[in-house]
């Protein structure tokens, strides 16, 4: 049986995100563990399952990175997988193997951002 989803006019595929996304402006850096290459930039969108990391230095899809995001005096660190990359713009990252203490930081951030978001 096919699931039914509402598709807006002009939308090719229905929205099928795992979690709501929230705009944020937070400095970040990532390290590619095999080479030690450090990538700097900032996170512009975040959810409980991933983020968009704006940077001119992108990695190819499926790359694994150690990500560090700073916001409001706290640091969130996790492993991340590159889902997609746009040259000279940034990368969509999915969080993986995030430690419980780090998930608590992320949950607080998401709660704060959800309060600030227009309904």
N, C-alpha and C positions, 0 to 999 in steps of 0.2 A: 504494500500500500504506500502510495506517495504521500509525503507530508505536505501540508498546505501552508505556504508562507505568503504574506502580503508583499507584493513588489510594487514600488512606486513607479509612476510613469517615467520612462527614460532610464530606469535602473536595470542593468542587464541581469544581475544576480541579487537575490535578497540578502540583507545584512545577516551574517551568521557568525558574529564575534562571540568568543567565549566569555568575555567580560566587558563591561562599559569602559570606555576610554575617556581620559580627562586631560585637558591641556595643562601643561606645566612648563616652567622654564628653570631647568636645573643643570648646573655644570656637571659634566661626566667625563670619565675616561674608561677605556677598555684596553686590556692587554691580550695579545694573541700569545697563548702559552708556549707554543713550539719555538717561536722566533724571539719572543720577548718584546715585539714591536708594540709601542704605546700609541693609542689613537685617542685624541682629545676632541671634545665637542660639547654638546648639550642635549638634553632630553626635552622634546617638545610635546610629547604625548605619552601617557603612561596608563597601564591597567594592571590588574593583579597577575596577568599572564605574560606581559611584555611591554615594550616601549618602542618609540621611534627615536633613534639616536642620530641627531644631525651632526654630520662631520664630512669634511671633504675627502678624508681617507677612509674608503670603504673596504670591506672584506667581501669575498665571494659568498654566495648563498651556501648554507650548511656549515659555515665556519663556526668554531667554538671560541668564545671570548670570556675573559673574566671582567665583569662590568662593575663599575663603582659610580654611584650617583650621589651627589650632595644636595641636600635641600633642608632649609630651616634648621640648621645646626645638627642634622643627623646624616649619617652615611649609610646607604643601602648597597650591599655587595652581593653579587650572585654570578653564577655561570649563565651564559646566554648563547643561544644559537641564532645565527643570522638567517632570517626567513627570506628576506629580499634586500637588495641593495640598489641604490640609484647613484650612479657616479656623480661626484662633487655635490651631493645633497645629503645622503645619509643611509641608514639601515634600519629595517624593521627587525627587532630582536625579540625572541621568545625566551622567557626566563626558564632555566632548568636547574634542578638540584639545589634549590634555594634552602638554606638552613632555617629552622623554625624562628630563631631570634630575628633574622633578617625579614622573614615574612611578617613578623609583628610590626616592624618599622614600616614596611610597605602598606600594611593594613591601616595604620594610623594616617599615612599620607593619603591613601585613597579616601578614607573617611573625611579628612579635611577638604580634599578637592571636591568630593561629592557635595559637601555643604556649600561650597562656593559656587558650584555649577548652577546656572539658571535651569529651572525646571520646565 
